[in-house]
Amino acid sequence: MKAWFCNGERVSELAIGDRAFQYGDGLFETVAVRNGAPRLWDYHLERLEVGCEKLQLIKPDRRQLRDWLDDAMRHGPADTSHCTAKLILSAGMSDRGYHRNAPARTTAYVGLFPSLPLPSEHYRDGVRTMLCATRLATDSPTAGCKTLNRLEQVLARLEFVNDEVFEGLTLDAVGRVICGTMSNVFMVSNNSIATPLLDRCGVAGVMRRHVIETLHRNGTEVSIRDISCADLLCSDEVFLCNSQFGILPVSRCDEASWDTHSVTRSLMGMLADSGVVECML
């Protein structure tokens, strides 16, 4: 079962005049709840606040958001030992038309959803990916943010419908690797780790940030730069990350394959030590 709350009150429907519905005018965060606590909560809040600045929304009160989330976890039906919370900030109600106040006061929705851990073999053996034909538009003013407009990801996700492919990797308009439909991507070459630059498009994931900072604390720098398809497919290892599953080694992308994941497994151990329980093998 799932449950939705609006500004702390349980709701079953969305007002048709809400700008989230009319224009996708807002932001969202998908938060892993483990053992009753939202993981990487401060990172989610910081990304949300950056998005509010870009969309000219009034930043929500941090304490109020956490109180609403805690209330939802207490009164919702989901098992908070392992579930997913979705936080939506909408620009609120308006008449028809693009114009609104700036900055706009937000409406906050919190949804709770049951979730299950991925199969252990995904972490042990890696997952299969593919390159999607759908390209991401470049030079977006909301690059890095998690806005409610995710149609490019929806179209890319429609390209793989069987269970053999776990994730699709997306490129930008000129063919640079950006991210997965629901994840960020890293590659390892000659023991050096790199991840795509996301200043033109894509979403800067909170787990991506956690991976980069965890590696930095352990003495390993991550190169954040443009990555071509050739760079990725000729690398020694590839792995994915997102807020829900932690990190996963990639075993295949189209015709390219990887059977060694030593650097990825070392990082999985670091993340497990930091509380990302999914990475405990």
N, C-alpha and C positions, 0 to 999 in steps of 0.2 A: 504494500500500500504506500501511497504518497500523500503528503499534506502540504498545503500552501498557507502562508501567513502574510498579511499586508500591514505594514507598520505595527506588527505585533498581534494583529487580530486574525483569526483563522478565516479564510475565504475559500470559495469554491468557483469563482468566476472572475474575469477581468473586465473592467469597464471599457466599452468600445471606444470611448474618447481618450483613452490613455495613449500617450505618444509612443510608448513601447510597442503597442499594437499597430498604431497608424504608420509609424515611420521607422521603427527600430531605434528610436531615440533614447539611448540609454546604454548601460554597461551591465556585465554580469561576471560573476566569479563562481567556479565550481570547486567546492571545498571538500577535501577528504576528512571525514569525522572518524577518528579511531579512539576507542576506549573513552568515548564521551567528550572528546576534545577536538576542536578544529585544527588540523595540521597546517603549519605555515601560515597561520592566521594573519600575522603582521605583514607578511609579504603580500597576501591577498589585499589587505587594506591599503597598502602603499600603492599597488598597481591601480586599485580602484580610485584613489585620490588623484593619481596622474591622469587617469581617464576623465575624471570630473573637470580637471583644469582644461583639457583639450576640448571637451564637449560643452564647456561653460555651464557646468552644473554646480550647485552649492554642495560642498563636501558634507557628507553625513557625519553625525557625531559618532566617533568610534565606540564609545561606551554604550550608546543606544543600540547600535548595530549588534554588538555582542550580546546585550541583554535580550534583544529580539531573537537572535539565534539560540541562545540558551533556553528561552521560553519555548521556542519551537521544538527543541530537542526534548524538553520535559513533557510536552503535551502532544507531540506527533507520534504516529504509530511505528516509525522506523526504529530498528535496533541500533542504538547509538554506539554500540561497540564496533560496528563496521557499517557505515552508511555514507551517503553523499548529500551535502547541503548545497543548494544552488541559491545564490544571492543575486537578485536583479535590482538595479537602480534605474528607475524610469524618470524621464523628464516631466512626468505628471500629466494631468489632463489639459486639453486645449481644444479650441475650435478647429475646424478644417483649415489647412494651410500650414506651410513650413514655419512661419514666424512664431517665435515664442520669446518669453523673457530670458534675458541672459545676464547673470547666471540664474538658472531655474532651480526652484526647490524640488527635491527628488521625492519619489515614492519608493519605498523599499519593500520588496517581496522576498520571502525566504521559503524555499521548498525543500522538503526532506524526502529522500529516495533510498530505498534499500539497495544494497550493492553486495557483491560477492567477490572474493579474491580471484584473480586470474589463475588458470591452471599452472601448477608448479613447473610443467615442462616448458612453458613460455619463458620462464626465467632460466631454466636449465639449458634448453636447446636453442633458444632464440625464436624470433617470429619472422614471418614472411611479409615483405612489403612490395609495393609497386610504385612506379612513377606515374602520376596522374596527368592526363592531358589538360585538365582545367588549370589555367594559369592565374596567378594572383596579380592584381593590378598594382603597379608601382607608384611611389611617391604619394602614398596615402597620408593625409594629415593625422590619421588615427593609428598609424603604424605602431605596433607593439602593444596596443590596448586591446581589451576584450570587449568590443562593442556588441550590441545586439544584432548587428548586421553581419551574418556569417554565411551568406548565400554562396560565396566561392567554395567554402568548405562543404556545404551541403551538396553542391554539384560534383565536387571531387569525390565525396563519399559515395555518391550514386554510381561511380565507375567500378567499384568492386562490391560484389553482392554475395560471393561465396565465402565460406569460413576459412578457406586456405590462406587468404590475404588478410592480415591483421590490420594493416594501416597503409594508407596511400601518402606518398611524399609529393609535395607541391613545389613547383618552380615559379619564379616571377616571369614577367613578360619577356625578359631577355634570356631566360634559361638558367638563372642562378637558383641553387637549392635554397629553399626558405624554411619549411617545416612540414610536419605531417598534418593531416586533417584535424587531429586531436592531440598532437604531441609536438615536441621539439626534437631536433635531430643533432647528433654529435658524430664525429668521425675521428678515428685514431690512425695516424700515419707515422711510422718510425717512432712510436711511443709519444708523439705529440698529439694533443687533443685540440680539436677545433669545432666550432659551431657557427652557423650562419649569422651574419649581420642582419639585424631586423629593423633598420632605420627607414626602410622604404615600404615594407609591408610585413605581414605576419604578426604573430602574437608572442610576446615575451613571457613565457610561462614561469610560474612561481617555482616549479621543480627545476626548470632550467637554471634559474638564479641560485637555487639551493645547491645544485650540482657544481656550478662554477665556484661558489663560495666554499663549498666543502673541499674541492680540489685545491683551491688556493690555500686554505688552512693547512692542508697536508703537503704543501710545497710544490704543487703542480699548477702551472699556469695554463689557461685555456685561451687559444687564439680565437677571437671573434672577428670574422672576416667573410668576404665573399667566397662562396664555394660553388664550383661548377659541378655538373653531373659527372664529368670525367674524374674530378677530384674524389667525389664520393665513391664512385663505383670501383676506383683503383685503390681505395684505402685498405688498411689492414683490419679494421674493425668499424662497425657502425652500431650505435645504440640510440634508443628513443627514451624520452622521459615525459611524464606528465604528473599532475598533482595526485591522481588516483592510484596509478600503479607503480610509481617510483621510476625505475629505469628497467628497460628490457633490451637484451642483445638482439641484433638483427641477424638472421641467418641467411636471408635472401632478399634481393631487390631485382625483380625481373630476372635477367639471366646471370647477374652477379651473385656470388654466394660467399659466405664467411663461415668458417668452422672453428676459428680461434677467437676467444673472447677474454683473454687474460687481463687486459687493462680494464675492460668493462666489469669483470668479476671483482677485481680489486676495488673499484669504485662502489660496486654493490655492497661490499663489506663496510666501506666507510659510511654509506648511507644507512645501512642497517644499524650501525653504532650510533647514528644520529637520530634514530627513532623511526626510520622508514621501514616498517616491519616487513613489507612485501619483499624486500630485498634480502631477507634472511634465508639462506639456502640450507 
